[in-house]
Amino acid sequence: MHALDRLKVTVLAEDSVGYETPYLGQHGISLLLDAGRGATTRRVLIDVAQHPDPLLFNMEQMGIEPATIDTIVLTHCHYDHTRGLARILEMIGKDDVPVVAHPDVFRLTFITDPYLHHIGIPASDSGEIERTTDFEAPEMELRTIRDQRVVADEVADDMSVLAVTRDSGAVGGADHEDCRGPEGGGSVPRARRPLHRISGTGRARRSLRRAFRAPSHRRCA
């Protein structure tokens, strides 16, 4: 993997917005990566939140044209990361925009408490990252269907985007997993990563607090 000469990460959507800013918040996350090496520059959209209108509004406020996006990465199937996809693709207006996702991203996934509710992609790359810390398990009782049976959904489609710069790394979007490369390939120095929550105990939690600057759309004590 070649190191980037430059990398800019812009938060387009999350649960909170700054005081007296013109931006709109929503339950969801969307990040824009501007990555460059030499004369080559690529613009990558990581997740599309759940509602395209506030996402597009924020992009307009920031002077970001959807047509300048080169690639979309969906980190996992949950609606608060994916539901805006069709409208965003329409606004990009190009037929050849790659959408990168785990092969299992279109599976059924749902909660059963307090009621049965589908939370995956409506109607329908790092690869799968093994969980090794105490805070990585899904915080809700998620279910999916395999071999005609209702089973626990461990969000195995959860993925990250790893951008290696000359002096740091950045991981975006894979909110349910620890900050590591695929197949446990070591931690990412000075990583920045959006997290559903910062929880857990012990050394792993203290390490996160030191190493991460993370826009988040859910944070638990």
C-alpha positions as CSV (number, residue, x, y, z in Angstrom):
1,M,0.0,0.0,0.0
2,H,1.4,3.3,-1.1
3,A,1.4,6.3,1.4
4,L,-0.7,9.3,0.5
5,D,0.8,12.7,0.2
6,R,-2.3,14.4,1.5
7,L,-5.6,13.5,3.1
8,K,-8.6,15.6,4.2
9,V,-11.5,14.1,6.1
10,T,-14.8,16.2,6.1
11,V,-17.7,15.2,8.3
12,L,-20.9,15.6,6.2
13,A,-23.4,14.1,8.6
14,E,-23.6,13.0,12.2
15,D,-25.9,13.2,15.1
16,S,-24.7,16.6,16.4
17,V,-23.8,19.9,14.8
18,G,-21.8,22.8,16.1
19,Y,-23.6,25.6,18.0
20,E,-24.9,28.3,15.7
21,T,-23.7,26.6,12.6
22,P,-25.8,26.3,9.4
23,Y,-25.5,22.6,9.2
24,L,-28.2,19.9,9.8
25,G,-27.7,16.9,12.0
26,Q,-29.3,13.4,11.8
27,H,-28.9,10.0,13.3
28,G,-26.4,8.6,10.9
29,I,-22.9,9.2,9.6
30,S,-21.2,10.3,6.3
31,L,-17.6,11.3,5.8
32,L,-15.9,12.6,2.7
33,L,-12.2,11.7,2.1
34,D,-10.1,13.8,-0.3
35,A,-7.0,11.7,-0.9
36,G,-4.0,12.6,-3.1
37,R,-0.7,11.1,-4.2
38,G,1.4,13.0,-6.6
39,A,-0.9,14.5,-9.3
40,T,-3.7,12.0,-8.6
41,T,-6.6,13.0,-6.4
42,R,-9.6,10.9,-5.4
43,R,-12.8,11.9,-3.5
44,V,-14.4,9.0,-1.6
45,L,-17.7,9.2,0.3
46,I,-17.9,6.9,3.3
47,D,-21.5,6.0,4.1
48,V,-24.5,8.2,3.2
49,A,-26.4,8.5,6.5
50,Q,-30.1,7.7,6.5
51,H,-31.6,10.8,4.9
52,P,-30.2,12.4,1.8
53,D,-31.8,15.9,2.3
54,P,-29.8,17.1,5.3
55,L,-26.7,15.4,3.8
56,L,-27.1,17.2,0.5
57,F,-27.9,20.5,2.3
58,N,-24.6,20.2,4.3
59,M,-22.7,19.5,1.1
60,E,-24.2,22.6,-0.5
61,Q,-23.2,24.7,2.6
62,M,-19.7,23.4,2.3
63,G,-19.5,24.0,-1.5
64,I,-19.1,20.3,-2.2
65,E,-20.6,19.2,-5.5
66,P,-21.9,15.6,-5.6
67,A,-20.6,15.1,-9.1
68,T,-17.1,15.4,-7.8
69,I,-17.4,12.1,-5.8
70,D,-15.4,9.2,-7.3
71,T,-16.3,6.3,-5.1
72,I,-18.8,5.4,-2.3
73,V,-18.0,3.0,0.5
74,L,-20.7,1.5,2.6
75,T,-19.2,0.3,5.9
76,H,-22.1,-1.9,6.9
77,C,-25.8,-2.4,6.1
78,H,-27.6,-0.4,8.8
79,Y,-30.0,2.2,7.6
80,D,-28.3,5.1,9.3
81,H,-25.3,4.4,7.0
82,T,-27.0,3.4,3.8
83,R,-30.5,4.7,3.3
84,G,-29.5,7.8,1.4
85,L,-27.6,5.8,-1.3
86,A,-30.1,5.9,-4.2
87,R,-30.6,9.7,-4.0
88,I,-26.9,10.4,-3.6
89,L,-26.1,8.3,-6.7
90,E,-28.8,10.2,-8.5
91,M,-27.3,13.5,-7.5
92,I,-23.8,12.4,-8.5
93,G,-25.2,11.8,-11.9
94,K,-22.6,9.4,-13.3
95,D,-23.1,5.8,-14.4
96,D,-19.6,4.5,-13.4
97,V,-19.4,5.4,-9.7
98,P,-18.2,2.3,-7.8
99,V,-20.1,1.4,-4.6
100,V,-17.9,-0.7,-2.4
101,A,-19.5,-3.0,0.3
102,H,-19.3,-6.4,1.9
103,P,-21.0,-9.2,-0.1
104,D,-23.4,-9.7,2.8
105,V,-24.6,-6.1,2.9
106,F,-28.1,-6.8,1.5
107,R,-29.0,-9.5,4.0
108,L,-32.0,-9.1,6.3
109,T,-31.1,-7.7,9.7
110,F,-33.6,-6.7,12.3
111,I,-34.3,-6.0,15.9
112,T,-37.0,-7.9,18.0
113,D,-37.1,-5.6,21.0
114,P,-39.3,-3.7,21.6
115,Y,-40.9,-4.8,18.3
116,L,-39.9,-6.5,15.0
117,H,-38.2,-3.9,12.8
118,H,-35.9,-4.2,9.8
119,I,-32.8,-2.0,10.2
120,G,-30.8,-3.0,7.1
121,I,-30.8,-1.6,3.6
122,P,-34.4,-0.9,2.7
123,A,-36.1,-3.5,0.4
124,S,-33.9,-5.0,-1.0
125,D,-12.1,-2.4,1.6
126,S,-10.9,-4.0,4.6
127,G,-13.1,-7.0,4.7
128,E,-14.5,-8.6,7.8
129,I,-12.6,-7.6,11.0
130,E,-12.4,-10.0,13.9
131,R,-13.6,-8.6,17.2
132,T,-11.1,-8.8,20.1
133,T,-12.2,-6.2,22.7
134,D,-15.0,-6.1,25.2
135,F,-16.8,-3.1,23.5
136,E,-17.1,-4.3,20.0
137,A,-20.2,-6.5,20.2
138,P,-23.4,-5.0,18.9
139,E,-25.2,-3.0,21.6
140,M,-28.6,-4.2,20.4
141,E,-30.0,-7.7,20.1
142,L,-29.8,-7.9,16.3
143,R,-31.2,-10.8,14.3
144,T,-30.8,-12.1,10.7
145,I,-31.9,-15.2,8.7
146,R,-29.5,-17.9,7.7
147,D,-30.5,-21.4,6.4
148,Q,-34.1,-20.5,7.0
149,R,-33.4,-19.9,10.7
150,V,-33.5,-16.7,12.8
151,V,-30.0,-16.3,14.3
152,A,-28.0,-13.6,16.0
153,D,-26.6,-10.9,13.6
154,E,-23.0,-10.1,14.5
155,V,-22.7,-7.4,11.8
156,A,-20.0,-9.3,10.0
157,D,-20.3,-7.0,7.0
158,D,-18.8,-4.1,9.1
159,M,-15.8,-2.7,7.2
160,S,-13.3,0.1,7.4
161,V,-11.6,2.5,5.0
162,L,-7.8,2.6,5.7
163,A,-5.9,5.6,4.3
164,V,-2.2,5.5,5.0
165,T,-0.5,8.9,5.0
166,R,3.2,9.6,5.5
167,D,2.8,10.4,9.2
168,S,-0.6,9.0,10.3
169,G,-3.5,6.8,9.4
170,A,-7.2,7.3,9.2
171,V,-10.0,4.8,9.5
172,G,-13.6,5.7,8.7
173,G,-17.0,4.3,9.1
174,A,-16.6,0.8,10.6
175,D,-18.3,1.7,13.8
176,H,-18.7,-1.7,15.4
177,E,-15.1,-3.0,15.3
178,D,-11.8,-2.3,16.9
179,C,-9.4,0.0,15.0
180,R,-7.2,-2.6,13.3
181,G,-6.3,-3.6,9.8
182,P,-7.9,-6.7,8.2
183,E,-7.1,-10.1,9.8
184,G,-5.7,-8.4,12.9
185,G,-2.9,-6.8,11.0
186,G,-1.9,-4.4,13.7
187,S,-3.2,-1.1,15.0
188,V,-3.3,2.1,13.0
189,P,-1.1,5.0,14.4
190,R,-2.9,8.2,15.2
191,A,-6.1,6.9,13.8
192,R,-9.2,8.9,13.4
193,R,-12.5,7.0,13.3
194,P,-16.2,7.6,13.6
195,L,-17.6,5.4,16.4
196,H,-21.2,4.5,17.4
197,R,-20.0,4.6,20.9
198,I,-16.9,4.8,23.1
199,S,-17.4,2.3,25.8
200,G,-15.7,-0.8,27.1
201,T,-13.3,-1.1,30.0
202,G,-9.7,-1.2,30.9
203,R,-6.7,-0.7,28.6
204,A,-8.6,-0.8,25.3
205,R,-10.8,2.1,26.3
206,R,-7.9,4.2,27.7
207,S,-6.0,3.5,24.4
208,L,-9.0,4.8,22.4
209,R,-9.1,8.0,24.4
210,R,-5.5,8.7,23.6
211,A,-5.4,7.7,20.0
212,F,-8.8,8.7,18.5
213,R,-10.4,11.9,17.3
214,A,-13.8,10.6,16.3
215,P,-17.1,12.2,15.1
216,S,-19.8,10.0,16.4
217,H,-23.5,9.6,16.1
218,R,-23.8,7.6,19.3
219,R,-21.7,7.8,22.5
220,C,-22.3,5.8,25.6
221,A,-20.7,6.0,29.0
